[in-house]
Amino acid sequence: MIKHAVWLYFRFTLSLRDVEEMLAQRGIEVSYETIRYWVNHFGPLIAANIRRRRGRPTGRWRLDEAMIRIKGKRLWVWRAVDYEGEVLDVLV
């Protein structure tokens, strides 16, 4: 149940209250504060486990570039993406 709640939060970028509501529809009563604790405590562990199992990136990659404006200031964002679409690194 904890793993599912953390997965919902990160996979679909839901709010804590949205995850609380989704779990309540399945008959699981838990507060959003408890979900916040689970996300902060177990989230990094689950992410590290996923990264470990994902494997090494492919040897082919590309560099995406974009210019964005934040408060009138121009910033360049570069993103390295491997052949399978996995983001390798982001530089602002």
C-alpha positions in Angstrom: 0.0 0.0 0.0 2.8 2.4 0.9 4.6 1.7 -2.4 1.4 2.2 -4.4 0.8 5.6 -2.7 4.3 6.8 -3.4 4.1 5.5 -7.0 0.8 7.4 -7.5 2.3 10.6 -6.2 5.4 10.6 -8.4 4.1 8.8 -11.5 1.1 11.1 -12.1 2.4 14.2 -10.3 -0.7 14.2 -8.0 -1.1 16.3 -4.9 -1.0 14.5 -1.5 -4.7 15.2 -1.1 -5.4 13.6 -4.5 -3.5 10.4 -3.5 -5.4 10.4 -0.2 -8.7 10.6 -2.1 -7.7 7.9 -4.5 -6.8 5.5 -1.7 -10.1 6.4 0.1 -12.0 5.3 -3.0 -10.3 1.9 -2.6 -11.3 1.7 1.1 -7.9 2.8 2.5 -8.3 5.6 5.1 -5.0 7.5 5.5 -4.3 11.2 5.9 -2.3 13.3 3.4 0.3 14.0 6.1 1.0 10.2 6.4 1.4 10.1 2.6 3.8 13.0 2.8 5.9 11.1 5.3 5.9 8.0 3.1 6.9 10.1 0.1 9.8 11.8 2.0 10.9 8.6 3.7 10.4 5.9 1.1 10.6 7.9 -2.1 14.4 8.1 -2.4 14.7 4.4 -1.6 12.2 3.4 -4.3 13.9 5.8 -6.8 17.3 4.3 -6.1 15.9 0.8 -6.5 14.4 1.8 -9.9 17.6 3.4 -11.1 19.6 0.3 -10.1 17.3 -2.0 -12.1 17.0 0.3 -15.1 20.4 -0.6 -16.4 23.1 1.4 -18.1 22.1 4.0 -20.7 22.8 3.2 -24.4 25.9 4.6 -26.1 23.9 6.8 -28.5 22.5 10.0 -27.1 21.4 13.5 -28.2 21.4 17.0 -26.7 18.2 19.0 -26.6 18.4 22.7 -26.2 15.7 25.3 -25.3 15.7 29.0 -24.4 13.2 30.0 -21.7 12.4 33.4 -20.1 11.9 33.7 -16.3 11.1 37.2 -15.1 12.5 38.6 -18.3 15.8 36.8 -18.0 16.8 34.5 -20.8 18.0 31.1 -19.7 19.2 28.2 -21.8 18.3 24.6 -20.8 20.2 21.6 -22.1 19.0 18.1 -21.7 21.0 15.0 -22.6 18.7 12.1 -23.7 19.8 8.6 -24.6 18.5 6.6 -27.6 15.6 5.1 -25.7 14.4 8.5 -24.4 15.8 8.3 -20.9 17.0 11.7 -19.5 20.6 11.5 -18.6 21.3 15.0 -17.3 19.8 18.5 -17.3 21.8 21.7 -17.2 20.4 25.2 -16.8 
